[in-house]
Amino acid sequence: MTKAEIVSEIAKSTGIDKVTVLETVERFMETVKDAMANGENVYLRGFGSFIIKTRSQKTARNISKGTTIIIPEHKIPAFKPAKVFMDQVK
């Protein structure tokens, strides 16, 4: 499902025009991205959590050159679905 399909579905089920729904969805995504960029996790009860995971430092190999490089510790965004969500998908 794409963002446009989500906007259409919400507009159809609520009766709100698509422009307003699109703006709301865009602001929601922007708010989540800004919060995570500032190091905050976002918790949506009954849906899931947008969390920041830390990947530890590791050593990788470039097989073609025969060299090793160190990949430093870094953070990645992740989504952890709520138990209710997981049960519904199963």
C-alpha positions in Angstrom: 0.0 0.0 0.0 1.4 3.4 -1.0 1.0 6.7 0.8 -1.5 7.9 -1.8 -3.6 4.7 -1.2 -3.5 5.3 2.5 -4.6 8.9 2.0 -7.5 7.8 -0.2 -8.6 5.2 2.2 -8.6 7.6 5.2 -10.4 10.3 3.2 -13.0 7.8 2.0 -13.7 6.4 5.5 -13.7 9.8 7.4 -15.2 12.1 4.8 -12.3 14.5 5.1 -10.9 15.9 1.8 -7.7 14.3 0.5 -5.6 17.5 0.7 -6.2 17.8 4.4 -5.5 14.1 5.0 -2.3 14.2 2.9 -1.1 17.2 4.9 -1.9 15.4 8.2 0.0 12.2 7.0 3.0 14.3 5.9 3.1 16.2 9.2 2.9 12.9 11.1 5.8 11.4 9.2 7.8 14.6 9.6 7.2 14.6 13.3 8.3 11.0 13.7 11.5 11.7 11.6 12.3 14.8 13.6 11.8 13.1 16.9 14.0 10.1 15.8 16.7 12.5 14.4 16.8 14.1 17.9 17.4 10.7 19.5 13.8 10.1 20.7 11.8 7.0 20.3 8.1 7.2 19.2 5.6 5.0 20.9 2.1 4.4 19.5 0.1 2.3 21.8 -1.7 -0.6 20.0 0.3 0.0 16.8 4.1 -0.2 17.6 7.2 1.8 18.4 9.6 3.6 16.1 12.9 3.0 17.9 16.6 3.8 17.4 18.8 0.8 17.4 22.6 1.0 17.9 24.7 -1.3 15.7 28.0 -2.1 17.3 31.3 -1.7 15.6 32.4 -4.6 13.4 35.1 -5.7 11.1 34.3 -6.3 7.5 36.4 -7.7 4.6 36.7 -6.6 1.1 37.2 -9.9 -0.6 38.3 -8.6 -4.0 41.1 -6.4 -2.5 41.8 -8.7 0.5 41.6 -5.9 3.0 39.7 -5.4 6.2 37.8 -2.3 7.2 36.3 -1.3 10.5 32.6 -0.2 10.3 32.1 2.2 13.3 29.2 2.0 15.7 26.1 3.6 14.2 22.4 4.1 14.8 19.5 2.9 12.6 15.8 3.5 12.7 13.6 0.4 13.4 10.0 -0.4 13.9 8.8 -2.8 16.5 5.1 -3.7 16.2 2.9 -4.0 19.2 1.6 -7.4 20.4 -1.9 -6.5 19.4 -0.7 -5.6 15.9 1.4 -8.8 15.6 -1.6 -10.9 16.7 -3.8 -9.3 14.1 -1.3 -9.9 11.3 -0.9 -13.6 12.2 
